[in-house]
């Protein structure tokens, strides 16, 4: 009986973890080809109910250490790496202390991407990530809060860059349940004014004539999509919006580090 209970618990735990495990493939797609691409995708998938319009704006504030540990882990391709961010959906004018945002840890284990997050009012999220204080907000997973606190304290994390873009999203149906395809347009970023509700100036970190297409799947990429990618001559890319924001704003990042009498970046490969 004990063995059966242990096996059942292990299976449940594995299933819960599996829901977070995703394979991600990215492509650059010229904006001029978006209509053709969307027409093919819409024949197989449904628009995401939460992000089905091009005006859906996503803004993310990334945290890193003084020496940009998370940045260099990505550049060096470590098999296990993590990132901490606060993400919000909607236009900046609509965001205030009471707006619900998401504190997220995104990590990579070999080729598998895992993302975990909790919703918090923006003021509580800043308390957690900026002040490194437990927000004591009812209903959130305390284990996740403790992990964020440990990550922030261990690396002395601080706000580093913001990324923002407009996303279209589609979800798989029938045999393609679990499949998700997104198209990110006008990908921009900045290295100052870290208020998510600010209309601060951003700069393009991806040329505006390119969108980033991302395919996420639990198990496999369907044949119809690989055929579509071949037809449209899509090449798989390795691109991180966070790293692109760092590199596009490198002078500002160096200046901010210098102002705090901290070591600056010597070079970027």
VMD Tcl script that draws the C-alpha trace (Angstrom):
set ca {
  {0.00 0.00 0.00}
  {2.85 2.35 0.89}
  {4.57 1.63 -2.42}
  {1.35 2.36 -4.34}
  {0.88 5.66 -2.51}
  {4.50 6.64 -3.14}
  {4.21 5.79 -6.85}
  {0.95 7.76 -7.10}
  {2.55 10.77 -5.42}
  {5.58 10.59 -7.69}
  {3.35 10.40 -10.77}
  {1.31 13.39 -9.63}
  {4.46 15.37 -8.92}
  {5.94 14.51 -12.31}
  {2.71 15.51 -14.04}
  {2.63 18.83 -12.20}
  {6.22 19.55 -13.15}
  {5.64 18.47 -16.74}
  {3.03 21.17 -17.23}
  {5.82 23.72 -16.88}
  {8.26 21.91 -19.18}
  {8.28 23.34 -22.68}
  {10.40 23.12 -25.77}
  {10.85 26.52 -27.40}
  {11.97 27.28 -30.95}
  {12.37 30.83 -32.26}
  {12.53 32.36 -35.72}
  {12.86 35.82 -37.23}
  {10.04 36.61 -39.65}
  {9.85 39.82 -41.74}
  {6.70 41.79 -40.99}
  {5.85 41.65 -44.70}
  {5.41 37.87 -44.38}
  {3.22 37.97 -41.28}
  {-0.13 37.93 -43.19}
  {0.84 34.78 -45.12}
  {2.16 33.13 -41.96}
  {-0.96 33.99 -39.96}
  {-3.28 32.67 -42.66}
  {-1.64 29.25 -42.43}
  {-1.57 29.24 -38.62}
  {-5.22 30.28 -38.32}
  {-6.26 27.24 -40.36}
  {-4.86 24.97 -37.65}
  {-5.03 26.95 -34.39}
  {-7.31 29.22 -32.36}
  {-6.49 32.75 -31.26}
  {-5.41 32.86 -27.62}
  {-8.34 34.22 -25.63}
  {-5.95 36.27 -23.48}
  {-3.80 37.67 -26.27}
  {-5.75 37.62 -29.49}
  {-5.13 41.14 -30.68}
  {-2.01 42.80 -31.98}
  {-2.49 45.62 -29.45}
  {-1.74 43.24 -26.57}
  {1.36 44.76 -25.03}
  {3.74 42.83 -22.78}
  {6.31 44.61 -20.64}
  {8.91 42.80 -18.52}
  {11.35 44.12 -15.95}
  {14.42 41.88 -15.62}
  {16.62 41.58 -12.56}
  {20.28 40.71 -12.54}
  {23.39 40.95 -10.38}
  {26.05 43.65 -10.51}
  {28.20 41.52 -12.80}
  {25.21 40.51 -14.98}
  {25.39 36.89 -13.97}
  {22.16 35.87 -15.75}
  {23.26 37.63 -18.93}
  {26.59 35.82 -19.04}
  {25.00 32.46 -18.20}
  {22.85 32.84 -21.30}
  {25.75 34.00 -23.49}
  {27.90 31.10 -22.32}
  {25.05 28.63 -22.87}
  {24.99 27.07 -19.40}
  {22.77 24.02 -19.31}
  {21.03 25.24 -16.18}
  {20.24 28.93 -15.90}
  {17.54 31.17 -14.47}
  {16.07 34.64 -14.91}
  {13.86 36.69 -12.61}
  {11.39 39.20 -14.00}
  {8.18 41.07 -13.30}
  {5.79 40.92 -16.25}
  {2.67 42.97 -16.92}
  {0.09 42.97 -19.70}
  {-1.41 46.18 -21.07}
  {-0.46 49.75 -21.84}
  {1.68 51.65 -19.30}
  {-1.04 54.22 -18.65}
  {-3.23 51.47 -17.17}
  {-0.64 50.22 -14.65}
  {-0.62 51.38 -11.01}
  {0.27 49.96 -7.58}
  {-2.89 47.85 -7.52}
  {-2.48 46.38 -11.01}
  {-1.91 42.61 -11.07}
  {1.52 41.70 -12.40}
  {3.39 38.40 -12.49}
  {6.64 37.64 -10.70}
  {8.29 34.96 -12.82}
  {11.27 32.66 -12.67}
  {12.15 31.33 -16.08}
  {14.76 28.64 -16.18}
  {16.41 26.42 -18.71}
  {17.40 22.83 -17.98}
  {19.29 21.44 -20.97}
  {16.84 21.94 -23.88}
  {13.73 22.27 -21.74}
  {12.31 25.61 -20.62}
  {10.41 25.88 -17.35}
  {8.42 28.92 -16.23}
  {6.81 29.45 -12.84}
  {5.04 32.56 -11.64}
  {2.70 34.11 -9.12}
  {0.28 37.04 -9.52}
  {0.74 40.01 -7.18}
  {-0.34 43.64 -7.04}
  {2.46 45.72 -8.54}
  {3.34 47.34 -5.19}
  {3.65 43.88 -3.58}
  {5.80 42.61 -6.46}
  {8.21 45.53 -5.96}
  {8.31 44.78 -2.24}
  {9.35 41.21 -3.03}
  {11.88 41.85 -5.80}
  {13.21 45.34 -4.98}
  {13.07 45.39 -1.19}
  {13.64 41.64 -0.82}
  {10.78 41.46 1.67}
  {8.03 38.88 1.95}
  {4.84 40.65 0.72}
  {2.71 38.28 2.85}
  {0.01 38.30 0.21}
  {-2.78 35.75 0.75}
  {-3.12 32.89 -1.68}
  {0.38 32.95 -3.20}
  {2.68 29.92 -3.00}
  {5.02 30.58 -0.10}
  {7.61 28.17 -1.50}
  {7.86 30.31 -4.65}
  {8.10 33.53 -2.62}
  {10.94 31.96 -0.60}
  {12.73 30.95 -3.81}
  {12.51 34.50 -5.18}
  {13.81 35.93 -1.90}
  {16.72 33.49 -1.87}
  {17.55 34.26 -5.51}
  {17.43 38.02 -4.91}
  {19.54 37.87 -1.75}
  {22.08 35.39 -3.10}
  {22.83 37.50 -6.17}
  {21.93 40.89 -4.69}
  {19.65 41.30 -7.70}
  {18.45 44.70 -8.88}
  {16.39 46.04 -11.82}
  {18.55 45.95 -14.95}
  {16.53 46.36 -18.18}
  {12.96 46.47 -19.43}
  {11.65 44.86 -22.61}
  {8.33 45.64 -24.28}
  {6.56 44.44 -27.41}
  {3.16 43.65 -28.90}
  {2.20 40.00 -29.09}
  {-0.20 37.91 -31.14}
  {-0.76 34.39 -29.82}
  {-2.39 31.19 -31.06}
  {-3.08 27.93 -29.23}
  {-3.30 24.41 -30.57}
  {-6.53 22.43 -30.88}
  {-7.40 18.74 -31.28}
  {-4.17 16.80 -31.84}
  {-2.10 19.95 -31.25}
  {-3.23 20.67 -27.70}
  {-0.31 22.19 -25.80}
  {1.09 23.88 -28.90}
  {1.44 27.68 -28.73}
  {2.71 30.06 -31.41}
  {3.40 33.72 -30.72}
  {4.43 36.62 -32.93}
  {6.17 39.50 -31.15}
  {6.22 42.86 -32.95}
  {8.15 46.08 -32.35}
  {10.49 44.58 -29.75}
  {12.02 47.39 -27.70}
  {13.85 47.92 -24.42}
  {15.46 50.39 -22.04}
  {17.95 50.43 -19.17}
  {16.46 53.17 -16.99}
  {13.16 54.35 -15.53}
  {12.13 50.93 -14.29}
  {8.55 51.87 -13.44}
  {6.35 49.56 -15.50}
  {3.73 52.29 -15.67}
  {6.10 54.80 -17.25}
  {5.87 56.03 -20.84}
  {9.66 56.30 -20.90}
  {11.45 56.18 -24.23}
  {12.51 52.75 -25.47}
  {14.85 51.79 -28.30}
  {14.44 48.96 -30.77}
  {16.44 45.92 -29.72}
  {15.23 43.95 -32.75}
  {14.88 45.82 -36.09}
  {11.25 46.96 -36.45}
  {10.86 45.20 -39.80}
  {11.35 41.84 -38.04}
  {9.04 39.95 -35.72}
  {10.04 37.10 -33.44}
  {8.02 33.94 -33.97}
  {8.17 31.52 -31.07}
  {6.84 27.96 -31.07}
  {6.26 26.24 -27.73}
  {5.32 22.59 -27.41}
  {5.13 20.01 -24.64}
  {6.35 17.06 -26.71}
  {6.88 17.72 -30.40}
  {6.50 20.30 -33.15}
  {3.74 19.13 -35.56}
  {4.67 18.22 -39.12}
  {2.40 20.87 -40.60}
  {4.42 23.56 -38.87}
  {7.81 22.21 -39.92}
  {6.45 22.11 -43.49}
  {5.30 25.73 -43.12}
  {8.68 26.78 -41.75}
  {10.43 25.13 -44.69}
  {8.03 26.72 -47.17}
  {8.69 30.18 -45.72}
  {12.45 29.55 -45.36}
  {12.41 30.11 -41.60}
  {15.74 29.48 -39.89}
  {15.91 28.59 -36.21}
  {17.60 31.33 -34.17}
  {18.89 31.68 -30.64}
  {17.79 35.06 -29.38}
  {17.09 36.41 -25.91}
  {15.13 39.65 -25.57}
  {16.84 40.21 -22.25}
  {20.33 39.86 -23.74}
  {19.39 42.04 -26.71}
  {18.18 44.74 -24.31}
  {21.48 44.59 -22.41}
  {23.52 44.83 -25.61}
  {21.41 47.60 -27.16}
  {21.74 49.69 -24.00}
  {25.31 48.74 -23.14}
  {26.56 52.31 -22.74}
  {23.77 53.05 -20.30}
  {24.38 49.83 -18.39}
  {28.07 50.70 -18.05}
  {27.21 54.22 -16.91}
  {24.80 52.93 -14.28}
  {27.39 50.51 -12.93}
  {30.08 53.19 -12.92}
  {27.80 55.58 -11.02}
  {27.50 52.97 -8.28}
  {31.28 52.36 -8.30}
  {30.73 48.80 -9.50}
  {32.74 46.79 -12.05}
  {31.66 47.48 -15.62}
  {31.43 45.14 -18.58}
  {34.77 44.75 -20.33}
  {33.43 43.31 -23.55}
  {30.42 41.68 -25.11}
  {30.83 38.72 -27.45}
}
mol new
graphics top color blue
foreach p $ca { graphics top sphere $p radius 0.5 }
foreach p [lrange $ca 0 end-1] q [lrange $ca 1 end] { graphics top cylinder $p $q radius 0.2 }
display resetview
